[in-house]
Amino acid sequence: MNFHRSAGARAAALLLSAAMLFTPALAASNGVVTAESGLHVRQASSADSASLGLLEKGTTVEILSDLGNGWLEISYQAATGFVSSEYVEPTTVTGKVNAGPLNVRSAPSTSGAKVGQMASGTEVEILSSEDGWYQVVGGDLTGYVSAQYVTLDSQSASITYIKVVEGPLNIRSGPGSSYDKVGSLRSGRVVETYGQENGWYKIENGYVSGDYVRIAEASEAAQNDLGSEIAQYALQFVGCKYRYGASGPSSFDCSGLTKYVYKQFGYTLNRTASAQLDNGASVSRSELQPGDLVMFKKSGSSASRASHVGIYIGNDQFVHASSSSVGVIVSDINTSYYKTGFVGARRIV
């Protein structure tokens, strides 16, 4: 293999994500249920209101708002419910930027205006979370950063990862097979969980049955996270210009982008798309995971080597430095051009 990774960089890049800071004035923070016998989720903010369900002790809940009357509004089964604040312990989270320079944006999206950058190692306070983004304060900057690039302090983090042992596994909108299917996970996929209800694990975009998963080992969780972290890191360059021969940080060609991104995590890739086909290990299209390199040739070409490369980000999408007319963009691997031109994929981590 024509790449290497330093131990220090590997440790720095390892993602640890968990509960978010609870601040009454802010939305989408987290807390942990402390009631020994479980905590009822109510239809309204009253003990006399109908119970929607029971949360086990230790369940992480997403707090939407503190009503200030002893009740919290929480996210529950793809809707909302109310719980007594007496039995929910807020979690205060601080952390450090684990890859930089990290763009700080005005909104929780790559389309948000860039308000500054944070260097790797910057200490931050997490104010809230939304759709995979943290609102943070660090130094003299306040804004949103991708949660993938903040390593939370271990004393405030509590993480559980599960691995799918029988797939494809349906993702449901609520904790039960009667809820709508909103997606699926392939066998072997490792994902982070945010609590458990009635034998179902809550994950980022829904719920999965505990019958078809197991608790992931630390090495499995670390490797899975790192691939996702690399994919998310690459997304911050969407909108940058394409320039042949450029390798960042403000402009790229296709292999320059992949080489630059992996360099931030301690990996050295070959320089051209064709040569990067020799990096890492070969994986099939059906086995693609976030962070994998995806390789293409020009449509109709008889060449066996790649002439274009990008980074797979999940859901059949990849980020790449496309052309001088559009720059760095996200594309669907199933569009006819890329489907017919697909050469192979390489797993670096």
Secondary structure in CASP SS format (residue, H / E / C, confidence):
PFRMAT SS
TARGET T0000
AUTHOR 0000-0000-0000
METHOD secondary structure of the structure
MODEL  1
M C 1.00
N C 1.00
F C 1.00
H C 1.00
R C 1.00
S C 1.00
A H 1.00
G H 1.00
A H 1.00
R H 1.00
A H 1.00
A H 1.00
A H 1.00
L C 1.00
L C 1.00
L C 1.00
S C 1.00
A C 1.00
A C 1.00
M C 1.00
L C 1.00
F C 1.00
T C 1.00
P C 1.00
A C 1.00
L C 1.00
A C 1.00
A C 1.00
S E 1.00
N E 1.00
G E 1.00
V E 1.00
V E 1.00
T C 1.00
A C 1.00
E C 1.00
S C 1.00
G C 1.00
L E 1.00
H E 1.00
V E 1.00
R E 1.00
Q C 1.00
A C 1.00
S C 1.00
S C 1.00
A C 1.00
D C 1.00
S C 1.00
A C 1.00
S E 1.00
L E 1.00
G E 1.00
L E 1.00
L E 1.00
E C 1.00
K C 1.00
G C 1.00
T C 1.00
T E 1.00
V E 1.00
E E 1.00
I E 1.00
L E 1.00
S E 1.00
D E 1.00
L C 1.00
G C 1.00
N C 1.00
G C 1.00
W E 1.00
L E 1.00
E E 1.00
I E 1.00
S E 1.00
Y E 1.00
Q C 1.00
A C 1.00
A E 1.00
T E 1.00
G E 1.00
F E 1.00
V E 1.00
S E 1.00
S H 1.00
E H 1.00
Y H 1.00
V E 1.00
E E 1.00
P E 1.00
T C 1.00
T C 1.00
V C 1.00
T E 1.00
G E 1.00
K E 1.00
V E 1.00
N C 1.00
A C 1.00
G C 1.00
P C 1.00
L E 1.00
N E 1.00
V E 1.00
R E 1.00
S C 1.00
A C 1.00
P C 1.00
S C 1.00
T C 1.00
S C 1.00
G C 1.00
A C 1.00
K E 1.00
V E 1.00
G E 1.00
Q E 1.00
M E 1.00
A C 1.00
S C 1.00
G C 1.00
T C 1.00
E E 1.00
V E 1.00
E E 1.00
I E 1.00
L E 1.00
S E 1.00
S E 1.00
E E 1.00
D C 1.00
G C 1.00
W E 1.00
Y E 1.00
Q E 1.00
V E 1.00
V E 1.00
G E 1.00
G C 1.00
D C 1.00
L E 1.00
T E 1.00
G E 1.00
Y E 1.00
V E 1.00
S E 1.00
A H 1.00
Q H 1.00
Y H 1.00
V E 1.00
T E 1.00
L E 1.00
D C 1.00
S H 1.00
Q H 1.00
S H 1.00
A C 1.00
S C 1.00
I C 1.00
T E 1.00
Y E 1.00
I E 1.00
K E 1.00
V E 1.00
V C 1.00
E C 1.00
G C 1.00
P C 1.00
L E 1.00
N E 1.00
I E 1.00
R E 1.00
S C 1.00
G C 1.00
P C 1.00
G C 1.00
S C 1.00
S C 1.00
Y C 1.00
D C 1.00
K E 1.00
V E 1.00
G E 1.00
S E 1.00
L E 1.00
R C 1.00
S C 1.00
G C 1.00
R C 1.00
V E 1.00
V E 1.00
E E 1.00
T E 1.00
Y C 1.00
G C 1.00
Q E 1.00
E E 1.00
N C 1.00
G C 1.00
W E 1.00
Y E 1.00
K E 1.00
I E 1.00
E C 1.00
N C 1.00
G E 1.00
Y E 1.00
V E 1.00
S E 1.00
G H 1.00
D H 1.00
Y H 1.00
V E 1.00
R E 1.00
I E 1.00
A C 1.00
E C 1.00
A H 1.00
S H 1.00
E H 1.00
A H 1.00
A H 1.00
Q H 1.00
N H 1.00
D H 1.00
L H 1.00
G H 1.00
S H 1.00
E H 1.00
I H 1.00
A H 1.00
Q H 1.00
Y H 1.00
A H 1.00
L H 1.00
Q C 1.00
F C 1.00
V C 1.00
G C 1.00
C C 1.00
K E 1.00
Y E 1.00
R C 1.00
Y C 1.00
G C 1.00
A C 1.00
S E 1.00
G C 1.00
P C 1.00
S C 1.00
S E 1.00
F E 1.00
D C 1.00
C H 1.00
S H 1.00
G H 1.00
L H 1.00
T H 1.00
K H 1.00
Y H 1.00
V H 1.00
Y H 1.00
K H 1.00
Q C 1.00
F C 1.00
G C 1.00
Y C 1.00
T C 1.00
L C 1.00
N C 1.00
R C 1.00
T C 1.00
A H 1.00
S H 1.00
A H 1.00
Q H 1.00
L C 1.00
D C 1.00
N C 1.00
G C 1.00
A E 1.00
S E 1.00
V E 1.00
S C 1.00
R H 1.00
S H 1.00
E H 1.00
L C 1.00
Q C 1.00
P C 1.00
G C 1.00
D C 1.00
L E 1.00
V E 1.00
M E 1.00
F E 1.00
K C 1.00
K C 1.00
S C 1.00
G C 1.00
S C 1.00
S C 1.00
A C 1.00
S C 1.00
R C 1.00
A C 1.00
S C 1.00
H E 1.00
V E 1.00
G E 1.00
I E 1.00
Y E 1.00
I E 1.00
G E 1.00
N C 1.00
D C 1.00
Q E 1.00
F E 1.00
V E 1.00
H E 1.00
A E 1.00
S E 1.00
S E 1.00
S C 1.00
S C 1.00
V C 1.00
G E 1.00
V E 1.00
I E 1.00
V E 1.00
S E 1.00
D E 1.00
I C 1.00
N C 1.00
T C 1.00
S H 1.00
Y H 1.00
Y H 1.00
K H 1.00
T H 1.00
G H 1.00
F E 1.00
V E 1.00
G E 1.00
A E 1.00
R E 1.00
R E 1.00
I C 1.00
V C 1.00
END
